[in-house]
Amino acid sequence: MSEAAADLEERIRTAPFHRWLDVRVLAVTPEELRLAATWRPEWENGTAERSTHGGILAALLDLAADWCLVATQGAPAPTIDFTTHFLRAAGPGDLVVVARPVKLGRSLTVAEAEVLDAAGKRVAVGRGTYASFAPSAPGERT
């Protein structure tokens, strides 16, 4: 793991919920963040198929999209809006989440993410709008 990935993982895992999800950074560049999450029975939605609850998938999507912006811009980017599309059931098995910035703005930023199941199939996608806190230029009204 690169030093940048290790530093970002340490920052992400300061949140108890992120530790509970067992999120780990696989790779980070300005263009992409790859996270892994170890699947466990608490994630089941109660069906015979043992599918992963949609709330877990949505949380992973938002978390990854937000943190790809932190990795790119260096500062937290609170979620303003996030849309999730569930494409197929995610059965038991570890998940990979890939997130990418779409538009980096001074006040609003957009990022997207996808969750891949253990077989590498896309199970959910999402896109969010986040608050950016770009510094103002001297004399500029905020």
C-alpha positions in Angstrom: 0.0 0.0 0.0 1.3 3.4 -0.9 1.9 6.1 1.8 -1.0 8.1 0.4 -3.3 5.1 0.6 -2.2 4.3 4.2 -2.7 7.9 5.3 -6.1 8.1 3.7 -7.2 4.8 5.2 -6.1 6.0 8.7 -8.2 9.1 8.2 -11.3 7.2 7.0 -11.1 4.7 9.8 -11.2 7.3 12.5 -15.0 7.2 12.1 -16.5 4.2 14.1 -19.0 3.5 11.3 -16.3 3.2 8.7 -14.3 0.9 11.0 -17.5 -1.2 11.5 -17.9 -1.4 7.7 -14.2 -2.6 7.7 -13.3 -0.2 4.8 -9.8 -0.4 3.6 -8.0 1.6 0.9 -6.7 -0.4 -2.0 -5.5 2.5 -4.1 -5.8 6.2 -4.4 -4.9 8.7 -7.2 -6.3 12.1 -8.0 -8.5 10.3 -10.6 -9.7 7.3 -8.6 -10.2 5.8 -5.1 -10.6 2.1 -4.6 -11.9 0.7 -1.4 -12.5 -2.8 -0.1 -15.1 -3.9 2.5 -15.1 -7.4 4.0 -18.7 -8.8 3.9 -20.2 -10.3 7.0 -23.6 -11.7 8.0 -24.8 -8.5 9.7 -25.1 -7.0 6.2 -27.8 -9.5 5.1 -31.2 -8.1 4.3 -33.0 -11.1 5.8 -33.8 -13.0 2.5 -33.0 -16.6 1.7 -30.4 -15.4 -0.8 -28.6 -13.6 2.0 -28.4 -10.4 -0.2 -26.5 -7.4 1.1 -28.8 -4.7 2.5 -29.2 -1.7 0.2 -28.3 0.7 3.0 -24.9 -0.9 3.3 -24.4 -0.5 -0.5 -25.6 3.1 -0.4 -23.3 4.0 2.5 -20.3 2.5 0.7 -21.1 4.5 -2.4 -21.4 7.8 -0.6 -18.4 7.1 1.6 -16.2 6.3 -1.4 -17.4 9.3 -3.5 -16.9 11.7 -0.6 -13.4 10.4 0.3 -12.2 10.4 -3.3 -12.9 14.2 -3.1 -11.0 14.4 0.2 -8.1 12.7 -1.5 -8.3 15.1 -4.4 -9.1 18.4 -2.7 -7.6 17.7 0.8 -10.6 18.8 2.7 -13.9 17.2 3.8 -16.8 17.6 1.4 -20.2 17.2 3.1 -22.9 15.4 1.0 -25.6 17.7 -0.3 -27.4 15.1 -2.4 -26.7 11.5 -3.4 -28.6 9.2 -5.8 -28.2 5.4 -5.7 -29.2 2.9 -8.4 -29.3 -0.7 -7.4 -28.5 -2.9 -10.4 -28.5 -6.5 -9.0 -28.4 -8.3 -5.6 -25.0 -8.5 -3.9 -24.7 -11.9 -2.3 -22.2 -12.8 0.4 -18.7 -11.9 -0.5 -16.3 -9.0 -0.2 -17.0 -5.8 -2.1 -14.9 -3.3 -3.9 -16.0 0.3 -4.3 -14.5 2.5 -7.0 -15.1 6.3 -6.8 -14.1 9.1 -9.2 -14.5 12.9 -9.2 -16.7 14.1 -12.0 -16.6 17.9 -11.5 -14.4 19.8 -9.0 -15.9 23.1 -8.2 -15.3 26.0 -5.9 -18.6 25.6 -4.0 -20.2 22.4 -5.4 -18.4 19.2 -6.4 -19.7 16.0 -8.1 -18.4 12.5 -7.7 -19.6 9.0 -8.6 -19.0 5.5 -7.3 -19.8 1.9 -8.1 -19.8 -1.2 -5.9 -18.5 -4.4 -7.4 -19.3 -7.8 -5.9 -16.8 -10.6 -5.3 -17.2 -11.7 -9.0 -16.4 -8.2 -10.2 -20.0 -7.5 -11.3 -21.4 -4.0 -10.8 -24.2 -4.2 -8.2 -24.9 -0.5 -7.5 -23.9 2.9 -8.7 -24.3 6.4 -7.3 -23.6 10.0 -7.9 -23.5 12.8 -5.4 -23.1 16.5 -5.1 -20.9 17.7 -2.3 -20.1 21.1 -0.7 -16.6 22.3 -1.6 -14.8 24.8 0.5 -12.4 26.4 -2.0 -10.5 29.4 -0.5 -11.7 32.8 -1.6 -9.4 35.1 -3.4 -8.4 38.3 -1.5 -11.2 40.9 -1.8 -13.7 38.4 -3.2 -17.2 38.3 -1.7 -18.2 35.0 -0.3 
